Amino acid sequence: MDLQNAKSRLKHVLLRARYAAIGAAAGAAIGAVFSRNAASTGGAIGALIGATVADTRDTASALLEDARENEFSPLSTDDEQN
């Protein structure tokens, strides 16, 4: 197993866990306004949303990193004959 790959995977897992915990806390706090059952449900839904946000953020970051490496080329050049 490549050390760089393992480090990247661990970073991704920790980021996802952090976002899930924040989402769970926010969902539970909002749900607690209504009832104990709503707090439990809100925490679960918040955790799912937090994990989804972390995955989306990671995907977007990877796409931006790839774009920076490849640098955008101009859409057209003066050499093209149309």
Summary of the structure (lengths in Angstrom):
residues: 82
radius of gyration: 20.5
end to end distance: 50.5
largest distance: 69.0
contacts: 200
relative contact order: 0.12
helix: 79%
strand: 0%
